Amino acid sequence: MTQTDFRRIALSLPEAVEGSHMGHPDFRVKGKIFASLWPDGQSGMVKLKPDQQSRFVQDNPAAFSPVKGGWGRRGATQVHLKGADKNLLRSALLTAWSNTAPRRLVEESSL
């Protein structure tokens, strides 16, 4: 997967928009960040719940790892693009989007 793939999948989610945070692209729903791309060109981040993060990391260690520090302990999860495929990346982005979007929007979407 590439940053272009990450961006395309993130922006395909309902009401997702691209913004910028600390000099790199992020993806938001209703003004809240659910994912970002890192300047290294090789990775991104998805905001998961700690239990979700644990499952993604355990099942796919080549694709996911906790972000270092406190953010990672709270569920911020690094996505290693070379280790992910389209379905895996979509699943992680959809999970992060669902965690962040208002409940009504999640319920109204057919994802």
C-alpha positions in Angstrom: 0.0 0.0 0.0 1.0 3.6 -0.6 0.2 7.0 0.9 -2.0 7.5 -2.2 -4.0 4.3 -1.3 -4.3 5.3 2.3 -5.6 8.8 1.3 -8.0 7.3 -1.2 -9.5 4.8 1.2 -9.7 7.4 4.1 -11.5 9.9 1.9 -14.0 7.3 0.6 -15.5 7.2 4.1 -18.7 9.3 4.7 -18.0 13.0 5.3 -14.2 12.4 5.6 -12.1 15.4 4.7 -8.3 15.9 4.5 -6.7 18.5 6.7 -3.2 19.2 8.1 -1.8 18.8 11.5 1.8 19.5 12.6 2.9 19.6 9.0 1.4 16.4 7.7 -1.9 15.3 6.3 -4.7 14.1 8.5 -8.2 12.8 7.9 -11.2 14.0 9.9 -14.9 13.4 10.3 -17.0 16.2 11.7 -13.7 18.0 12.6 -12.2 15.2 14.6 -9.0 13.4 13.4 -9.4 9.6 12.8 -6.2 9.0 10.8 -3.0 10.7 9.5 -0.1 10.2 7.2 3.4 10.6 8.4 6.1 12.6 6.6 8.3 9.5 6.3 6.2 8.3 3.3 6.1 4.8 4.7 3.5 4.9 7.4 0.3 6.4 8.8 -1.7 6.4 12.0 -5.2 5.3 12.9 -7.0 6.1 16.1 -8.2 2.8 17.6 -9.4 1.8 21.0 -6.7 -0.1 23.0 -8.5 -3.4 22.6 -8.9 -2.9 18.9 -5.2 -1.9 18.6 -4.2 -5.1 20.4 -6.2 -7.2 18.0 -4.8 -5.5 14.9 -1.2 -5.6 16.2 -1.5 -9.3 17.3 -3.1 -10.4 14.0 -1.0 -8.3 11.7 2.4 -7.3 13.2 3.9 -6.5 9.9 1.3 -3.9 9.3 0.5 -2.4 12.7 2.3 -1.4 15.9 1.4 0.9 18.8 2.6 4.5 18.4 5.4 5.1 21.0 4.5 6.8 24.2 1.2 7.8 25.8 -0.7 8.2 22.5 0.1 4.6 21.6 -1.1 3.4 25.0 -4.4 5.1 24.3 -4.8 3.4 20.9 -2.9 5.4 18.4 -1.7 2.8 16.0 1.0 3.1 13.4 0.2 1.6 10.0 3.3 0.3 8.1 2.0 0.7 4.5 4.3 -2.0 3.0 2.9 -4.6 5.4 -0.8 -3.8 4.8 -3.1 -4.9 1.9 -6.2 -3.0 0.7 -8.7 -5.0 2.8 -6.6 -4.7 6.0 -6.0 -1.0 5.6 -9.7 -0.4 4.8 -10.7 -2.3 7.9 -8.3 -0.3 10.1 -9.5 3.1 8.6 -13.1 2.1 8.9 -12.7 1.1 12.5 -10.9 4.4 13.3 -13.6 6.4 11.4 -16.4 4.5 13.3 -14.7 5.3 16.6 -14.6 9.0 15.8 -17.7 9.8 13.7 -20.9 10.8 15.6 -23.0 7.7 16.4 -25.8 9.0 14.1 -23.5 9.2 11.1 -22.2 5.7 11.8 -25.7 4.3 12.1 -26.9 6.0 8.9 -24.0 4.8 6.8 -24.2 1.4 5.2 -20.5 0.5 5.8 
